[in-house]
Amino acid sequence: MLFQTMQMNFSGPIVAAMLFFMLLIFGLLIFLTVFWILMIVDCAKRKKLSDSERVAWILILVFLHFIGAAIYYFAVKKK
């Protein structure tokens, strides 16, 4: 009986914290996916890259996903 009472009292904040954490992770994943797509589009449209560089960067972006997007952002876009 005591355990059930304790469980009822603490379940509300725990559920709220778990929901907040799940929403935070979901928002972060949405942001990273949009960032990744924007880097692929930027790479495909960038005129200063040669065709072979563009193909190499697109392959890096496709296979390394978010890490590749961060590398591309700091190596090419931020120049």
C-alpha positions in Angstrom: 0.0 0.0 0.0 2.8 2.4 0.9 4.7 1.6 -2.3 1.5 2.3 -4.4 1.1 5.7 -2.7 4.7 6.6 -3.3 4.4 5.5 -6.9 1.4 7.6 -7.5 3.0 10.7 -6.0 6.1 10.5 -8.1 4.7 9.3 -11.5 3.5 12.8 -12.6 6.9 14.6 -12.6 8.7 11.6 -14.0 6.2 11.3 -16.9 6.5 15.0 -17.5 10.3 14.9 -17.5 10.2 11.9 -19.9 7.8 13.7 -22.2 9.9 16.9 -22.2 13.1 14.8 -22.9 11.4 13.0 -25.8 10.1 16.3 -27.3 13.6 17.8 -27.0 15.2 14.8 -28.8 12.5 14.9 -31.5 13.1 18.6 -32.1 16.9 18.1 -32.2 16.4 15.3 -34.8 14.1 17.5 -36.9 16.7 20.4 -36.8 19.6 18.1 -37.7 17.6 16.6 -40.6 16.7 20.0 -42.0 20.4 21.1 -41.6 21.6 18.0 -43.4 19.2 18.5 -46.3 20.2 22.2 -46.6 23.9 21.2 -46.8 23.1 18.7 -49.6 21.2 21.4 -51.5 23.9 24.0 -51.0 26.6 21.5 -52.2 24.6 20.7 -55.3 24.1 24.4 -56.2 27.5 25.7 -55.3 29.3 27.0 -58.4 32.8 27.3 -56.9 33.1 23.5 -56.6 34.3 21.4 -59.5 32.1 18.4 -60.6 34.4 15.9 -58.9 34.5 17.9 -55.7 30.7 18.2 -55.7 30.3 14.5 -56.2 32.8 13.8 -53.4 31.0 16.2 -51.0 27.6 14.8 -51.8 28.8 11.3 -51.1 30.3 12.4 -47.8 27.1 14.1 -46.9 25.0 11.1 -47.8 27.1 8.5 -46.0 28.1 10.5 -42.9 24.7 12.3 -42.4 24.9 14.9 -39.6 28.6 14.6 -39.1 29.2 15.1 -42.8 26.9 18.1 -42.8 28.9 19.6 -39.9 32.2 19.0 -41.7 30.9 20.5 -45.0 29.5 23.5 -43.1 32.8 24.4 -41.5 35.1 23.3 -44.4 33.2 24.8 -47.4 30.2 26.9 -46.5 31.8 28.9 -43.7 34.9 29.9 -45.9 
